[in-house]
């Protein structure tokens, strides 16, 4: 009787390990999918930052140009 109980417990342990192994594989697949989505989002965010930096440079150069134009106008009207 003791051998039967031991064999049953061992069989249950094997089944539990197999089920946990399958679950672990599914979790790893989901994690890989999330990592891929995160990496895609990072690339998108980096591209957006590059665009914003480019716009900031454009706005800064326009602001400086308008400042120069205003300075020339003030100089001309002062004369």
C-alpha positions as CSV (number, residue, x, y, z in Angstrom):
1,X,0.0,0.0,0.0
2,X,2.9,2.4,0.8
3,X,4.4,1.8,-2.7
4,X,1.0,2.6,-4.3
5,X,0.7,5.9,-2.4
6,X,4.3,6.8,-3.2
7,X,3.8,5.9,-6.9
8,X,0.6,8.1,-7.0
9,X,2.4,11.0,-5.3
10,X,5.3,10.7,-7.7
11,X,2.9,10.6,-10.7
12,X,1.1,13.7,-9.4
13,X,4.4,15.4,-9.0
14,X,5.4,14.6,-12.6
15,X,2.1,15.9,-13.9
16,X,2.5,19.1,-11.8
17,X,6.0,19.6,-13.2
18,X,4.7,19.1,-16.8
19,X,1.9,21.5,-16.3
20,X,4.1,24.1,-14.7
21,X,6.6,23.7,-17.5
22,X,3.9,24.4,-20.1
23,X,2.7,27.4,-18.2
24,X,6.3,28.7,-18.0
25,X,6.7,28.3,-21.8
26,X,3.4,30.4,-22.2
27,X,4.6,33.0,-19.8
28,X,8.0,33.3,-21.6
29,X,6.2,33.7,-25.0
30,X,4.0,36.5,-23.5
31,X,7.1,38.1,-22.0
32,X,8.9,38.0,-25.4
33,X,5.9,39.6,-27.0
34,X,5.8,42.4,-24.4
35,X,9.5,43.0,-24.9
36,X,9.1,43.3,-28.6
37,X,6.2,45.7,-28.2
38,X,8.2,47.8,-25.7
39,X,11.2,47.9,-28.1
40,X,8.9,49.0,-31.0
41,X,7.5,51.7,-28.7
42,X,11.0,52.9,-27.8
43,X,11.9,53.2,-31.4
44,X,8.7,55.2,-32.1
45,X,9.4,57.5,-29.1
46,X,13.0,58.1,-30.2
47,X,11.8,59.1,-33.6
48,X,9.3,61.4,-32.1
49,X,12.0,63.0,-29.9
50,X,14.2,63.5,-33.0
51,X,11.3,65.3,-34.7
52,X,10.6,67.5,-31.7
53,X,14.3,68.4,-31.4
54,X,14.4,69.3,-35.1
55,X,11.3,71.5,-34.6
56,X,12.9,73.1,-31.6
57,X,16.0,73.9,-33.6
58,X,13.8,75.4,-36.4
59,X,11.8,77.5,-33.9
60,X,15.0,78.7,-32.2
61,X,16.5,79.8,-35.5
62,X,13.3,81.6,-36.6
63,X,13.2,83.3,-33.2
64,X,16.8,84.5,-33.6
65,X,16.1,85.7,-37.1
66,X,13.1,87.6,-36.0
67,X,15.2,89.1,-33.2
68,X,17.8,90.2,-35.7
69,X,15.1,91.7,-38.0
70,X,13.6,93.6,-35.0
71,X,17.0,94.9,-34.0
72,X,17.6,96.2,-37.6
73,X,14.2,97.8,-37.6
74,X,14.8,99.5,-34.3
75,X,18.2,100.7,-35.5
76,X,16.7,102.1,-38.7
77,X,13.8,103.8,-36.9
78,X,16.3,105.2,-34.4
79,X,18.3,106.9,-37.2
